[in-house]
Amino acid sequence: MMARKQGDSDAKSLGKYLELALLLPISTMIGLAMGYGLDKLFGTHFIYIIFMLLGTAAGIIQLIRELS
């Protein structure tokens, strides 16, 4: 059997931690962008806040799922 290289496990760990670090900000930004687009489409000024909060909540839920 071939022994695993240390660099392979380090790269996997880095990828996992990078995913966890970026999960919440990216989901928040996606929600914000969707809400901003809907605000422009409908001519309103409050939908972006709702979608930003939904994106943040989705990010927190996914973060909890990944950590447990």
N, C-alpha and C positions, 0 to 999 in steps of 0.2 A: 504494500500500500504506500501511496505517496503521502508524505507529510505535508500538512497545510503550511503555506507560507504565512509569516507574521503580517506581511503587507496586505494580504487578502482580508484577514480578520479586522485589521485596522481600517481598511477602506469600507468594509461593511458597517462597522461601528460608526464611522464618520458619517456615512450615508443615513443611518438610522437617526442619529442625533441631529443632523441637519434637517431631516424631514420633520422631526418634532419641533425644532426651533422655528421653522418657517410655516408650519401648519396654521397657526393662529393669525399671523399677520396677512398671509395670502388669502385665507378664507374671509377675513374682514374686508380686505381690499376688493375681492370679487363681489361681495355683497354691496359694497359702496359703489362700485362701478355699475352694477346692475340697477341699483336704485337711482343713480345719477342719470343713466340712460332713460329710465322710465319717467323720471322727473322732466327731462327734456321732451320726451314724447308726449306726455300729457299736460305739460305746462304747469306743473305743481312745484312745491318747494319743501316737501316733507317726506316723500317716499324714500329718499336716500338714507334718512335716519333709520327708518324701519328696516330696510334691507341691510344696512350696516350692522344693526343689532342682531338680525337673523344670521348674518355671516359670522359674527363673533360667537353667537351661541352654537352654531354648527361646528365652528373650530374648537370650541371648548369641549363639546360632546365627543368629537373625533379624537381629541387629545386624551381624554379620559379613557376612551376605548383602546387606544394604542398603548397607554401606560398600564392598563390592567390585564 
